[in-house]
Amino acid sequence: MVHVLASLYIKEGCLAEFIEIFKANVPNVLKEDGCIEYVPAIDLVTDIPTQDKNACIVTVIEKWDSLEALQAHSVAPHMLAYGEQVKGMLEKVSLKILQNA
């Protein structure tokens, strides 16, 4: 299994629109071969002192059954269309691609 933590740094003032576009694409991703989980999340404000908070980051929690499925995801037609829709909203994207220890 492949786990992905994608940190999407969203430009100020674009978060609500970005989340709307992202969530509209989630059903397409969940239909992809090999997709187990695909969930956007934002920081929950707590008083836990070690928490690293940033209101402009959407973290996408993904699980794929293989690296090949993840690679196919990045070039799926709906992902290319999504990328065009949000490209002006993103400051930066950072990926952690992980495997079970």
C-alpha positions in Angstrom: 0.0 0.0 0.0 1.1 3.5 -0.8 0.2 6.4 1.5 0.3 10.0 0.4 0.2 13.2 2.4 -0.1 16.1 0.0 0.2 19.6 1.4 -1.5 22.1 -0.9 -0.5 25.7 0.0 -3.5 27.8 -1.1 -3.2 31.5 -2.0 -4.9 33.9 0.5 -8.5 34.4 -0.3 -8.8 31.3 -2.4 -9.4 28.6 0.2 -13.2 28.3 0.0 -13.3 28.2 -3.8 -10.4 25.7 -3.9 -12.1 23.3 -1.5 -15.3 23.5 -3.5 -13.5 22.5 -6.7 -11.4 19.8 -4.9 -14.5 18.2 -3.3 -16.3 18.2 -6.7 -13.4 16.0 -8.1 -13.2 13.5 -5.1 -15.9 11.1 -6.5 -13.9 10.9 -9.8 -10.7 10.0 -7.9 -12.5 7.4 -5.7 -13.6 5.6 -8.9 -10.0 5.3 -10.1 -8.5 1.8 -10.1 -6.4 1.4 -6.9 -7.7 4.3 -5.0 -8.5 3.3 -1.4 -8.9 6.7 0.3 -8.8 10.3 -0.9 -9.7 12.9 1.7 -9.0 16.7 2.0 -8.4 18.0 5.5 -7.7 21.4 7.1 -6.1 22.2 10.4 -8.3 21.8 13.5 -7.5 24.7 15.9 -6.5 23.2 19.2 -4.4 24.3 22.2 -1.9 21.4 21.7 1.4 23.1 21.8 3.3 21.0 19.3 0.7 21.4 16.6 1.9 23.1 13.4 -1.0 25.2 12.2 -1.5 26.9 8.9 -4.9 28.1 7.8 -3.8 28.2 4.1 -2.9 24.5 3.8 -5.1 21.7 2.6 -3.7 18.3 3.5 -4.9 15.5 1.2 -4.7 12.1 2.8 -4.5 9.4 0.2 -4.2 5.6 0.1 -3.4 3.7 -3.1 -3.0 0.0 -3.6 0.2 0.5 -5.6 2.7 3.1 -6.9 1.4 2.4 -10.4 -2.1 3.4 -9.4 -0.8 6.6 -7.9 1.2 7.4 -11.0 -1.9 6.8 -13.2 -3.9 9.1 -10.9 -1.6 12.1 -11.7 -2.3 11.9 -15.4 -6.0 10.9 -15.3 -8.2 13.3 -17.4 -10.2 14.5 -14.5 -6.9 15.4 -12.6 -5.6 17.3 -15.5 -8.8 19.3 -15.7 -8.8 19.9 -12.0 -5.2 21.1 -12.2 -6.2 23.7 -14.8 -9.1 24.9 -12.6 -6.9 25.4 -9.5 -3.5 26.3 -10.9 -3.9 30.1 -10.1 -4.9 29.2 -6.5 -1.9 27.3 -5.5 1.3 28.7 -4.0 3.1 25.4 -3.6 2.5 21.6 -3.5 4.5 19.3 -1.2 4.2 15.5 -1.3 5.1 12.8 1.2 4.8 9.4 -0.5 5.1 6.6 2.1 5.0 2.9 2.5 4.2 0.8 5.5 7.1 0.4 7.9 
